[in-house]
Amino acid sequence: MLYGTTNFDYQIYETTFNAGDVIFLYTDGLAEALNKKRELFTQKRIVKALNKIDTTNPETILSKINKDVAEFSGGALQND
């Protein structure tokens, strides 16, 4: 059984990855992390945080992103 609708617009993109390239996938919960002022972490902050990382090691990338989000949120209760 098919749920939902098939009446939506979408685009197909293609890209080529080279040796050493990294892809970072995340859910909206990351961009929607809140601080105590109820401000969102945002996609812009994700990109800024990723651009500061100088490694392709997945564990290090996740650790650094988690640290940035934790510092931003300052212990604020999250919805996601």
MMTF fields as JSON, N, C-alpha, C and O atoms, coordinates in Angstrom:
{
  "mmtfVersion": "1.0.0",
  "mmtfProducer": "UNKNOWN",
  "numBonds": 319,
  "numAtoms": 320,
  "numGroups": 80,
  "numChains": 1,
  "numModels": 1,
  "chainsPerModel": [1],
  "groupsPerChain": [80],
  "chainIdList": ["A"],
  "bondAtomList": [4, 2, 8, 6, 12, 10, 16, 14, 20, 18, 24, 22, 28, 26, 32, 30, 36, 34, 40, 38, 44, 42, 48, 46, 52, 50, 56, 54, 60, 58, 64, 62, 68, 66, 72, 70, 76, 74, 80, 78, 84, 82, 88, 86, 92, 90, 96, 94, 100, 98, 104, 102, 108, 106, 112, 110, 116, 114, 120, 118, 124, 122, 128, 126, 132, 130, 136, 134, 140, 138, 144, 142, 148, 146, 152, 150, 156, 154, 160, 158, 164, 162, 168, 166, 172, 170, 176, 174, 180, 178, 184, 182, 188, 186, 192, 190, 196, 194, 200, 198, 204, 202, 208, 206, 212, 210, 216, 214, 220, 218, 224, 222, 228, 226, 232, 230, 236, 234, 240, 238, 244, 242, 248, 246, 252, 250, 256, 254, 260, 258, 264, 262, 268, 266, 272, 270, 276, 274, 280, 278, 284, 282, 288, 286, 292, 290, 296, 294, 300, 298, 304, 302, 308, 306, 312, 310, 316, 314],
  "bondOrderList": [1, 1, 1, 1, 1, 1, 1, 1, 1, 1, 1, 1, 1, 1, 1, 1, 1, 1, 1, 1, 1, 1, 1, 1, 1, 1, 1, 1, 1, 1, 1, 1, 1, 1, 1, 1, 1, 1, 1, 1, 1, 1, 1, 1, 1, 1, 1, 1, 1, 1, 1, 1, 1, 1, 1, 1, 1, 1, 1, 1, 1, 1, 1, 1, 1, 1, 1, 1, 1, 1, 1, 1, 1, 1, 1, 1, 1, 1, 1],
  "groupList": [{"groupName": "MET", "atomNameList": ["N", "CA", "C", "O"], "elementList": ["N", "C", "C", "O"], "formalChargeList": [0, 0, 0, 0], "bondAtomList": [1, 0, 2, 1, 3, 2], "bondOrderList": [1, 1, 2], "singleLetterCode": "M", "chemCompType": "L-PEPTIDE LINKING"}, {"groupName": "LEU", "atomNameList": ["N", "CA", "C", "O"], "elementList": ["N", "C", "C", "O"], "formalChargeList": [0, 0, 0, 0], "bondAtomList": [1, 0, 2, 1, 3, 2], "bondOrderList": [1, 1, 2], "singleLetterCode": "L", "chemCompType": "L-PEPTIDE LINKING"}, {"groupName": "TYR", "atomNameList": ["N", "CA", "C", "O"], "elementList": ["N", "C", "C", "O"], "formalChargeList": [0, 0, 0, 0], "bondAtomList": [1, 0, 2, 1, 3, 2], "bondOrderList": [1, 1, 2], "singleLetterCode": "Y", "chemCompType": "L-PEPTIDE LINKING"}, {"groupName": "GLY", "atomNameList": ["N", "CA", "C", "O"], "elementList": ["N", "C", "C", "O"], "formalChargeList": [0, 0, 0, 0], "bondAtomList": [1, 0, 2, 1, 3, 2], "bondOrderList": [1, 1, 2], "singleLetterCode": "G", "chemCompType": "PEPTIDE LINKING"}, {"groupName": "THR", "atomNameList": ["N", "CA", "C", "O"], "elementList": ["N", "C", "C", "O"], "formalChargeList": [0, 0, 0, 0], "bondAtomList": [1, 0, 2, 1, 3, 2], "bondOrderList": [1, 1, 2], "singleLetterCode": "T", "chemCompType": "L-PEPTIDE LINKING"}, {"groupName": "ASN", "atomNameList": ["N", "CA", "C", "O"], "elementList": ["N", "C", "C", "O"], "formalChargeList": [0, 0, 0, 0], "bondAtomList": [1, 0, 2, 1, 3, 2], "bondOrderList": [1, 1, 2], "singleLetterCode": "N", "chemCompType": "L-PEPTIDE LINKING"}, {"groupName": "PHE", "atomNameList": ["N", "CA", "C", "O"], "elementList": ["N", "C", "C", "O"], "formalChargeList": [0, 0, 0, 0], "bondAtomList": [1, 0, 2, 1, 3, 2], "bondOrderList": [1, 1, 2], "singleLetterCode": "F", "chemCompType": "L-PEPTIDE LINKING"}, {"groupName": "ASP", "atomNameList": ["N", "CA", "C", "O"], "elementList": ["N", "C", "C", "O"], "formalChargeList": [0, 0, 0, 0], "bondAtomList": [1, 0, 2, 1, 3, 2], "bondOrderList": [1, 1, 2], "singleLetterCode": "D", "chemCompType": "L-PEPTIDE LINKING"}, {"groupName": "GLN", "atomNameList": ["N", "CA", "C", "O"], "elementList": ["N", "C", "C", "O"], "formalChargeList": [0, 0, 0, 0], "bondAtomList": [1, 0, 2, 1, 3, 2], "bondOrderList": [1, 1, 2], "singleLetterCode": "Q", "chemCompType": "L-PEPTIDE LINKING"}, {"groupName": "ILE", "atomNameList": ["N", "CA", "C", "O"], "elementList": ["N", "C", "C", "O"], "formalChargeList": [0, 0, 0, 0], "bondAtomList": [1, 0, 2, 1, 3, 2], "bondOrderList": [1, 1, 2], "singleLetterCode": "I", "chemCompType": "L-PEPTIDE LINKING"}, {"groupName": "GLU", "atomNameList": ["N", "CA", "C", "O"], "elementList": ["N", "C", "C", "O"], "formalChargeList": [0, 0, 0, 0], "bondAtomList": [1, 0, 2, 1, 3, 2], "bondOrderList": [1, 1, 2], "singleLetterCode": "E", "chemCompType": "L-PEPTIDE LINKING"}, {"groupName": "ALA", "atomNameList": ["N", "CA", "C", "O"], "elementList": ["N", "C", "C", "O"], "formalChargeList": [0, 0, 0, 0], "bondAtomList": [1, 0, 2, 1, 3, 2], "bondOrderList": [1, 1, 2], "singleLetterCode": "A", "chemCompType": "L-PEPTIDE LINKING"}, {"groupName": "VAL", "atomNameList": ["N", "CA", "C", "O"], "elementList": ["N", "C", "C", "O"], "formalChargeList": [0, 0, 0, 0], "bondAtomList": [1, 0, 2, 1, 3, 2], "bondOrderList": [1, 1, 2], "singleLetterCode": "V", "chemCompType": "L-PEPTIDE LINKING"}, {"groupName": "LYS", "atomNameList": ["N", "CA", "C", "O"], "elementList": ["N", "C", "C", "O"], "formalChargeList": [0, 0, 0, 0], "bondAtomList": [1, 0, 2, 1, 3, 2], "bondOrderList": [1, 1, 2], "singleLetterCode": "K", "chemCompType": "L-PEPTIDE LINKING"}, {"groupName": "ARG", "atomNameList": ["N", "CA", "C", "O"], "elementList": ["N", "C", "C", "O"], "formalChargeList": [0, 0, 0, 0], "bondAtomList": [1, 0, 2, 1, 3, 2], "bondOrderList": [1, 1, 2], "singleLetterCode": "R", "chemCompType": "L-PEPTIDE LINKING"}, {"groupName": "PRO", "atomNameList": ["N", "CA", "C", "O"], "elementList": ["N", "C", "C", "O"], "formalChargeList": [0, 0, 0, 0], "bondAtomList": [1, 0, 2, 1, 3, 2], "bondOrderList": [1, 1, 2], "singleLetterCode": "P", "chemCompType": "L-PEPTIDE LINKING"}, {"groupName": "SER", "atomNameList": ["N", "CA", "C", "O"], "elementList": ["N", "C", "C", "O"], "formalChargeList": [0, 0, 0, 0], "bondAtomList": [1, 0, 2, 1, 3, 2], "bondOrderList": [1, 1, 2], "singleLetterCode": "S", "chemCompType": "L-PEPTIDE LINKING"}],
  "groupTypeList": [0, 1, 2, 3, 4, 4, 5, 6, 7, 2, 8, 9, 2, 10, 4, 4, 6, 5, 11, 3, 7, 12, 9, 6, 1, 2, 4, 7, 3, 1, 11, 10, 11, 1, 5, 13, 13, 14, 10, 1, 6, 4, 8, 13, 14, 9, 12, 13, 11, 1, 5, 13, 9, 7, 4, 4, 5, 15, 10, 4, 9, 1, 16, 13, 9, 5, 13, 7, 12, 11, 10, 6, 16, 3, 3, 11, 1, 8, 5, 7],
  "groupIdList": [1, 2, 3, 4, 5, 6, 7, 8, 9, 10, 11, 12, 13, 14, 15, 16, 17, 18, 19, 20, 21, 22, 23, 24, 25, 26, 27, 28, 29, 30, 31, 32, 33, 34, 35, 36, 37, 38, 39, 40, 41, 42, 43, 44, 45, 46, 47, 48, 49, 50, 51, 52, 53, 54, 55, 56, 57, 58, 59, 60, 61, 62, 63, 64, 65, 66, 67, 68, 69, 70, 71, 72, 73, 74, 75, 76, 77, 78, 79, 80],
  "secStructList": [7, 7, 7, 1, 7, 1, 7, 7, 7, 7, 7, 7, 7, 7, 7, 7, 7, 7, 6, 6, 7, 7, 7, 7, 7, 7, 7, 2, 2, 2, 2, 6, 7, 5, 7, 6, 6, 7, 7, 5, 7, 2, 2, 2, 2, 2, 2, 2, 2, 2, 2, 6, 7, 7, 7, 7, 7, 2, 2, 2, 2, 2, 2, 2, 2, 2, 2, 2, 2, 2, 2, 2, 2, 6, 6, 7, 7, 7, 7, 7],
  "xCoordList": [0.841, 0.0, 0.889, 1.87, 0.554, 1.312, 0.64, -0.547, 1.39, 0.861, 1.356, 2.391, 0.613, 1.024, 0.547, -0.354, 1.159, 0.757, 1.948, 3.096, 1.669, 2.735, 2.656, 3.368, 1.797, 1.626, 2.49, 1.973, 3.773, 4.672, 5.817, 6.179, 6.363, 7.483, 8.793, 8.972, 9.68, 11.016, 11.994, 11.617, 13.23, 14.28, 15.312, 15.56, 15.898, 16.961, 18.288, 18.442, 19.227, 20.558, 21.575, 21.368, 22.645, 23.752, 25.026, 25.182, 25.926, 27.224, 28.26, 27.921, 29.479, 30.579, 31.408, 31.77, 31.704, 32.56, 33.95, 34.123, 34.926, 36.316, 36.914, 36.357, 38.031, 38.716, 38.94, 39.423, 38.585, 38.765, 37.567, 37.529, 36.578, 35.359, 34.574, 34.67, 33.806, 32.992, 31.573, 31.355, 30.606, 29.207, 28.687, 28.921, 27.985, 27.455, 25.941, 25.374, 25.291, 23.831, 23.31, 23.891, 22.217, 21.647, 20.143, 19.632, 19.453, 18.022, 17.765, 18.68, 16.53, 16.177, 16.366, 16.444, 16.441, 16.657, 17.959, 18.049, 18.966, 20.245, 20.089, 20.47, 19.538, 19.349, 18.348, 18.397, 17.435, 16.397, 16.75, 15.896, 17.993, 18.418, 18.264, 18.59, 17.767, 17.47, 18.449, 18.968, 18.689, 19.415, 18.396, 17.19, 18.874, 17.962, 17.125, 16.108, 17.555, 16.775, 15.758, 15.054, 15.687, 14.788, 15.203, 14.371, 16.503, 17.033, 17.438, 17.873, 17.289, 17.658, 19.149, 19.784, 19.698, 21.096, 21.284, 22.291, 20.405, 20.317, 21.33, 22.385, 20.965, 21.833, 23.11, 24.181, 22.999, 24.173, 25.223, 26.416, 24.786, 25.726, 26.32, 27.483, 25.507, 26.026, 27.164, 28.229, 26.943, 27.97, 29.214, 30.333, 29.024, 30.155, 30.941, 32.172, 30.228, 30.886, 31.643, 32.77, 31.033, 31.693, 32.934, 33.934, 32.869, 34.013, 35.211, 36.332, 34.985, 36.084, 36.79, 37.879, 36.182, 36.727, 37.767, 37.505, 38.943, 40.05, 40.383, 41.548, 39.363, 39.587, 38.429, 37.346, 38.669, 37.599, 37.213, 36.418, 37.762, 37.463, 36.03, 35.723, 35.144, 33.729, 33.51, 32.681, 34.235, 34.058, 34.434, 33.765, 35.485, 35.922, 34.916, 34.605, 34.414, 33.414, 32.189, 31.719, 31.674, 30.493, 30.762, 29.915, 31.935, 32.296, 32.32, 31.802, 32.923, 33.021, 31.661, 31.375, 30.831, 29.49, 28.675, 28.008, 28.727, 28.004, 28.465, 27.647, 29.757, 30.297, 29.761, 29.348, 29.766, 29.259, 27.784, 27.374, 26.984, 25.552, 25.337, 24.487, 26.101, 25.971, 26.331, 25.644, 27.404, 27.793, 26.732, 26.412, 26.182, 25.142, 23.889, 23.322, 23.457, 22.194, 22.297, 21.294, 23.481, 23.681, 22.762, 22.361, 22.43, 21.581, 20.092, 19.295, 19.704, 18.272, 17.55, 18.104, 16.341, 15.511, 15.22, 14.852, 15.388, 15.186, 13.842, 13.355, 13.253, 11.982, 12.17, 11.336, 13.25, 13.54, 14.492, 14.852],
  "yCoordList": [-1.176, 0.0, 1.243, 1.31, 2.196, 3.434, 4.529, 4.802, 5.145, 6.229, 7.563, 7.643, 8.59, 9.932, 10.235, 9.584, 11.216, 11.649, 11.607, 11.732, 11.435, 11.502, 12.795, 12.964, 13.704, 14.981, 16.06, 17.0, 15.93, 16.957, 17.126, 16.206, 18.296, 18.596, 18.233, 18.462, 17.685, 17.395, 17.47, 17.384, 17.628, 17.688, 16.63, 16.308, 16.105, 15.115, 15.794, 16.45, 15.628, 16.193, 15.064, 14.016, 15.282, 14.339, 15.08, 16.257, 14.385, 14.965, 13.86, 12.679, 14.227, 13.269, 13.499, 14.632, 12.429, 12.509, 12.038, 11.069, 12.736, 12.382, 11.833, 12.011, 11.18, 10.653, 11.792, 12.863, 11.549, 12.557, 13.457, 14.196, 13.42, 14.212, 13.644, 12.456, 14.488, 14.089, 14.564, 15.677, 13.717, 14.123, 14.063, 13.088, 15.106, 15.205, 15.256, 16.234, 14.211, 14.141, 14.378, 13.902, 15.113, 15.398, 15.597, 15.827, 15.505, 15.756, 17.207, 17.919, 17.628, 19.003, 19.3, 20.466, 18.265, 18.47, 19.187, 19.91, 19.003, 19.688, 21.189, 22.003, 21.547, 22.97, 23.638, 24.85, 22.838, 23.389, 23.3, 23.549, 22.95, 22.964, 24.386, 25.355, 24.494, 25.801, 26.163, 25.296, 27.466, 27.94, 28.467, 28.38, 29.007, 29.473, 30.684, 30.985, 31.376, 32.502, 32.026, 32.835, 30.695, 30.06, 30.376, 30.356, 30.669, 30.875, 29.513, 28.628, 29.36, 28.117, 28.071, 29.102, 26.852, 26.675, 27.048, 27.674, 26.709, 27.052, 26.323, 25.882, 26.219, 25.61, 26.432, 25.874, 27.735, 28.609, 28.264, 28.224, 28.015, 27.649, 26.254, 26.004, 25.355, 24.016, 24.142, 23.555, 24.902, 25.089, 25.73, 25.302, 26.754, 27.431, 26.441, 26.427, 25.62, 24.635, 23.605, 23.243, 23.132, 22.143, 22.722, 22.025, 23.983, 24.613, 24.809, 25.0, 24.762, 24.879, 23.546, 23.514, 22.445, 21.117, 20.77, 20.874, 20.359, 20.107, 18.616, 18.245, 17.775, 16.338, 15.696, 16.273, 14.501, 13.73, 12.551, 11.704, 12.492, 11.413, 11.573, 12.574, 10.6, 10.74, 10.951, 11.773, 10.228, 10.371, 11.765, 12.332, 12.318, 13.664, 14.707, 15.654, 14.534, 15.468, 15.482, 16.55, 14.306, 14.231, 14.819, 15.516, 14.542, 15.073, 16.596, 17.237, 17.171, 18.632, 19.286, 20.335, 18.693, 19.234, 19.151, 20.115, 18.0, 17.855, 18.883, 19.424, 19.155, 20.153, 21.545, 22.284, 21.901, 23.215, 23.382, 24.436, 22.34, 22.414, 22.499, 23.261, 21.724, 21.758, 23.138, 23.656, 23.737, 25.08, 26.1, 26.983, 25.982, 26.9, 26.776, 27.785, 25.556, 25.34, 25.651, 25.998, 25.534, 25.89, 25.128, 25.656, 23.901, 23.094, 23.336, 22.799, 24.145, 24.417, 23.129, 22.292, 22.975, 21.826, 21.829, 22.858, 20.667, 20.556, 19.905, 19.071, 20.293, 19.724, 18.426, 17.524, 18.329, 17.157, 16.225, 15.186],
  "zCoordList": [0.0, 0.0, 0.0, 0.741, -0.806, -0.936, -0.12, -0.295, 0.757, 1.587, 1.059, 0.397, 1.358, 0.948, -0.457, -0.986, -1.032, -2.366, -3.305, -2.88, -4.546, -5.544, -6.34, -7.33, -5.912, -6.599, -5.963, -5.36, -6.093, -5.594, -6.572, -7.305, -6.564, -7.453, -6.787, -5.591, -7.531, -7.034, -8.193, -9.362, -7.842, -8.848, -8.534, -7.373, -9.561, -9.414, -9.722, -10.752, -8.828, -9.01, -9.027, -8.414, -9.715, -9.723, -9.382, -9.706, -8.731, -8.419, -8.459, -8.388, -8.568, -8.561, -7.317, -6.998, -6.622, -5.446, -5.818, -6.557, -5.297, -5.519, -4.232, -3.149, -4.361, -3.179, -2.187, -2.556, -0.925, 0.11, 0.326, 1.31, -0.571, -0.374, 0.795, 1.101, 1.438, 2.582, 2.344, 1.864, 2.683, 2.643, 4.075, 4.79, 4.483, 5.836, 5.746, 5.257, 6.213, 6.191, 7.597, 8.572, 7.696, 9.004, 8.865, 7.769, 9.976, 9.979, 10.378, 10.792, 10.251, 10.593, 12.073, 12.462, 12.903, 14.333, 14.632, 15.624, 13.796, 14.006, 13.756, 14.598, 12.62, 12.289, 13.227, 13.436, 13.795, 14.666, 16.15, 17.002, 16.468, 17.871, 18.401, 17.715, 19.621, 20.205, 21.315, 22.019, 21.452, 22.627, 23.636, 23.404, 24.743, 25.792, 25.371, 25.995, 24.314, 23.781, 22.743, 22.139, 22.538, 21.568, 20.129, 19.222, 19.92, 18.574, 18.01, 18.747, 16.693, 16.026, 15.719, 15.5, 15.708, 15.321, 13.85, 13.519, 12.997, 11.565, 10.692, 11.147, 9.425, 8.428, 8.253, 8.017, 8.366, 8.233, 9.293, 8.992, 10.525, 11.586, 11.347, 11.661, 10.787, 10.46, 9.458, 9.646, 8.402, 7.371, 7.971, 7.688, 8.798, 9.444, 10.312, 10.284, 11.076, 11.94, 11.108, 11.445, 10.027, 9.17, 8.496, 8.327, 8.116, 7.45, 8.375, 7.903, 9.682, 10.646, 10.872, 11.446, 10.428, 10.695, 9.638, 8.439, 10.087, 9.173, 9.051, 8.908, 9.109, 9.004, 8.257, 8.152, 7.742, 7.125, 8.017, 7.612, 9.212, 10.142, 10.66, 11.308, 10.386, 10.77, 12.263, 12.654, 13.093, 14.539, 15.007, 15.871, 14.451, 14.813, 14.335, 15.058, 13.126, 12.597, 13.504, 13.897, 13.835, 14.703, 16.074, 16.634, 16.616, 17.927, 17.917, 18.832, 16.881, 16.8, 16.557, 17.133, 15.723, 15.49, 16.776, 17.153, 17.452, 18.718, 19.744, 20.489, 19.789, 20.719, 20.385, 21.279, 19.104, 18.689, 19.038, 19.524, 18.791, 19.095, 20.6, 21.061, 21.375, 22.839, 23.383, 24.263, 22.863, 23.304, 22.933, 23.729, 21.724, 21.273, 22.127, 22.548, 22.383, 23.094, 24.581, 25.205, 25.156, 26.57, 27.518, 28.555, 27.168, 28.031, 27.879, 28.649, 26.886, 26.661, 26.275, 25.562, 26.736, 26.4, 24.905, 24.338, 24.269, 22.823, 22.516, 23.28, 21.402, 20.952, 20.19, 20.273, 19.457, 18.615, 19.31, 18.758]
}
